[in-house]
């Protein structure tokens, strides 16, 4: 059931094709609200953008991996609705190969048909498409 909820939530992001969020950058990938399994979830606050060395402000440890793989920027947005809370993170790398490289650090779990490859385990859905790793 959770797997379906995640997939429905992320479907609008995937439908954009990860070709660029338009004039809004990575924020352009994020819907303002989504209805998933009868529950409407909405953005909670503003999206946070991390560029350059600012990723260390978001991650306490682990940011080094992203920098080794050509990190350019990240967008983090929280969503809430009826007892559900979701944090969506989108990382933009400099090349598709680098996005794939970051993705491959944890591919244990189920592999739903999302993006170019996806992994779902322990309530976390990750996938990569182009130079993006959400």
Secondary structure, DSSP 8 states (H G I E B T S, - for coil): -HHHHHHHHHHHHHHTTTS--GGGGGGGGS-SEEEETTEEEEEEEEEEEEEGGGHHHH-SS-HHHHHHTTEEEEEEEEEEETTEEEEEEEEEESSHHHHHHHHTT---SB--S-SSEEEEETTEEEEEETTEE-
